[in-house]
Amino acid sequence: MQLKIGLIGLGRIGKIHYNNIRQQIPEAEVVAVSDVSNDYSQCDVAGIDADELIAHSGIDAVVICSPTDTHASYIEQCARAGKHVFCEKPLDLSLARIKETLKVVQECGIKLMLGFNRRFDPNFLKIKALVTDGKIGEPQLVKITSRDPAPPSLDYLKSSGGLFLDMTIHDFDMARYIMGKEVKQVYAAAAVLTGGAVAEAGDIDTAIITLKFGDGSMAVIDNSRKAVYGYDQRLEVFGSEGMANVDNNKPDNHVFYHAGGVQSSLPLHFFMERYTASYLMEMRLFVQAILEGKEIPVDGMDGLKAVMIANAATKSYKENRPVFIEEIEV
């Protein structure tokens, strides 16, 4: 049996999912695609209007990779049409809108998976397994470094929702996932240190966020929009019985020692290279969950909680104080 999929949005991530399904997931088939550009020159399936795609009787599930402000409406439309959904993060920038959409999803009984792909990186999966198996004891502290090689365009920044909702939201989800605990308090310090498009958009580009969980354990996240040496993705978890960490992926592992110093390759340049395996894994798990009736590994509530933490971080930064999650209206 094959899962028949429709895909909405053929930007960078949409093309990744399209190629993964077509080339590496034989249990699924892309039946049709839709994009506002109406450019389907790189696709070998039908290109149709999004409404037509969602109503298509031959489609079982829809992968949504369109702009954030379309996600909630498309999800609700899919739910009412009885289509399961994989949607890129965030579900929406508004907590109230997310809540409305999750209610529709629940009422219609479809499966909804959010695209927090970093959970499925092979390195991070190993760290999670060490925590789950009790190898490091009781987890007490997780440290996450997430830095982009360069800021996105001004147009993107203006509609992204800001650093915390666009970029750090992955780290908020990872902190919850690795620790297996819920965040109770958030403190964020941030600044604009690179200027340029970030400053023009009224956003921030550098931040340190401290999360406190219900049992007193903590997470520390540091972000930058501009790491000149590449895509910097590192994680460490410390516990009562030990510590485990993950360093950056590189194109090769050579180290050159010479009289002038020591040299090695820079980290992989961007997220499409760094998380190639995790994009494939998350889509495989989505397909399996539908075909085999399994539980979705990242659901709508995970998306809601990540946005709540992001909103608390924004409030903390603006008011220069720790913010309890319970202060954030749901």
N, C-alpha and C positions, 0 to 999 in steps of 0.2 A: 504493500500500500504506500502511496506517495501523498504527501501533504501538498495541496495546491495553493500556491502563494501569489498574492499581488503585492507589488512594492510601490510605495508613494514617495517620491523624492530621489532624484538621481545625482545628488551632490557627491562629495568625497566619500562619506560614509555609506550612502545609498549604493554607490558603485561597488564598494567593498562587499556589502551583503549580497548584492546581485551576483557578483562573480563567485563568491563562496558557495552560494546555493546552487548555481548553475554548474560549477566545476567540481565541488568537493562534498556535496551533501546529496547523495543519490536518493535518499528517502524523501526529498522535496523537489518540487518543480516550480519555477517562476512562470506563471501563466500570462501575466500582463504587468505592465509598469505604467506609472503616470508621473509627469513632471511639468511644472509650470512653463518650462522653456519649450516644451513640445519637441525637443531634440532627442530622438531615439536612434540616432545613427550608430551608436555603439551597442545597441541591444538587438538581439535576434528573437524577441517576442513582441507581442502587440503593445503599442503605446496608446493608451486611452485616457479619457477624462477620469479624475479621481472618484467622482460620484458613480460613474459607470463601473469602475473597478470594484468599488465596495459592494455594489449591487450584483456583481457578476455571480451567476449561479454555480460556476465552475471553480470558484475560489473559496478555500476553507479558512485562510488566515491572511492577515495583511501586515506587512512590515512598513512602519511609518518612519521616514527619514526626512521629512519636510521641515520647514522652519518651526521653531518652538511655538509660536502663536497659533499654529494650526493643529497641534497635537491633540488637545482636548476634544475639539469638535470632531476630528477624524476618528478618535477612539470611540466616542459616543455613537457616531454614525455606524461604525463597524459593529459595535456591541448590539445595536438594534437590528442589524442585519444578520446577527448570529455568527460573525467572523471573530476568530481569535486574533489577538494583536501582539506584535512585538513593536515597541515604540522607543525611539532614542530619547535620552534624557534631555531636559527635565520634562515631566508630563505637562507642566504649565508653570508660569512664574507666580501665579496667584494660588494661595492655599485654598481659598474658597472654591475656585474653579476646579482644582484637583479633587477636592472633596465631592463636588457635584458629579464629576466624571466617574470617580470610583463607585459612587452609588449606582450609577447607570450600569457600570460593568458588573456589579454584584447582582443587580436585578435581572440582568440579561443572561447571567450565568456563563459568560465567556472567560477564557484565560487571558490575562494581560501580563506581559513581561516587559520590564524596563531595561534599557541598554546600559547598565553599569558594567561595562566589559572588563574592567580591571580585576574584578573578582575572579575572572577565568584565565588570567595570566598564569602559565605554569609555575613561575617562581612564587607568586603570591598564594597560589593554591597549596604549595608545599608549606609555606608559613602557616596558613590556616589549618592545615592538617596537624602540624606540630602543636598548635594551640589546642585544637579539639582533642587530640590524643593525650593531652596533659604533659607533653614532653618538657615544656618550659615552666610547668607549675601553674600557679594562678597568675594570669596576665595582669601586670600592674601599669605598664607604660607602653604606648605605641608611638613611634616617631615616623612621620611621613614627609618626604621631600618631593615636591612636584613643581617643576619649573619648565616653562616652554622656551624654545629657542628664540622666538621673536613674537611681538604682539600681533594680533590679527588686524584686519583692516578696520578703518574707521566705521564703515557701514555695518560691519559685523558687530563691533563693540557697541554701537548705538542700540542694537536690538538684542544683545546677548543676555541682558539682565544683570550684568556686572560680574566681577571676578568670582564672588562667592557662589553665585547661581550658575555660572557658566563653566568655571574651571575647578574651584575648590569643592564643588558638589560631589565630584568623584572621590575626593579624599574624605569627605564627611561619610560617604557610604562605606568606603574602605575601613575607616576607623570602627564603625559599628560592626561591620562584617568580621574583621580580624578579632576584635575583642569579644564579640558575642554579647554585647551589653548595650544598654540605651544611654544616650547622652542626656545629662540633666542640666549642665551649665556650660555656657560658651563665653570666651573672652577673646576678642580679636583686636589686634593692632595692625594698621595698614598705612600705606603711603603711596604717592606717585613719585617714582624715582627715575623713570625712563622718559617721562614727558611724551611728546609727539601725539600720536592718535589717541593714546590712553587718556592723556590730560584733556584733549579736545572733546572726548566723549564724556568727560566727567567721571571717569572710572578710576580704579586703583590698579597698580601693577605689582605691588609687593606686600606680603602679609605674613604674619605669624598668628596662628589661632591655637588656643588651648581649650581642649574639651575635657570636662569632668563627667565621669560616669556615676551611676547611682551608688556604687560601692566605694567611691573615692579614687578609683584608678583613673588614669588620665591619658590623653593623646595630645601630641604637639605636631602641628602641621605648618610647614613653611612653603610659601608660593612665590614665584616670580614669573612675570610675563617675558623676561628677556635673560636667558642664560646663553651667553655667546658661544659656549662650547657644545651645545646640543640639547637634547631632550632629557632632562635630569629626573629620573624616577627611582627613588630609593625608599626602603621601608625597613624598620627595625621594631621588633616586639621584645619586651623585657618582662620576665616573670620571676616568681619565687624560686624556680629551679633552673633558670638559665635564660639565654637570649638567642634570638635568631634574626638574621637580616638578609636583605636582598639588595644587591648593588645594581648599577646600570647595565643594560645590555649593550654590547658593542658589536660592530660588524665582524671583528675577529678578536682573538685573545692574545695576540703577540705582545711582548714587552721587549723593547730594544734598550739595552744598557750600553753606554759608551762614556768616553771621558768627560763629555759635557753634561751628562745627566741621564735620565731614564725617560723613555717615550713609549706611549701606547696609543691605540686608536681612541678617538673621541666617542662619546655615547651616540647611539642611533639618533638620527636628526629629528624625527617627529613621530607623532602618535601612530600614524598608519604603519610605520616600520616597527616601532616598539611593541605594538599590541596586535600584530598580525595574527598570532595564534589565538589570542583571547577573543577576537572578533569571530573567528571560525568556531571556537568552542561554544560561545554563548548562543550562536544560531543553531548549532547542532542540538544543544540542550533544549532550546525552544521547540524545535521540530519533534524531538523525542517526547517532550512533555505533552504535546498535543496528540501524537500518534499512539502513545502508550499510556495515556491518562495519568501521567506523573505530575507531581507538584511543581509549579513554576519556581525556579531558583531565586528570582528577583521580582517581587510583585509590586503592585501599586502602592501598598503601605510603605515599602522601602523607599519608593520615590517621594512619597509625602513626607516621611521623616527626614530625608536628606534636605528637602526644601525648607522644612522647619528649622533645621540647624543652620542653613544658609541665611535665613531671615534673622535668626538670633545673632549670627555673626555680623550681619549688616547693622543691626540695632546696637550691638556692642561697640562696633567701630565708631558709629555716629555719636553715641552717648558716652563713650570712653569709660565703660564699666562692664563687669560681668553680667550676663543676661541668662536667666533661667528659661529653659525650654517652655515651661508652663506659662511664661509671659507672652508667648507667641500664639496669637489667635488661630484656631483651626477652623 
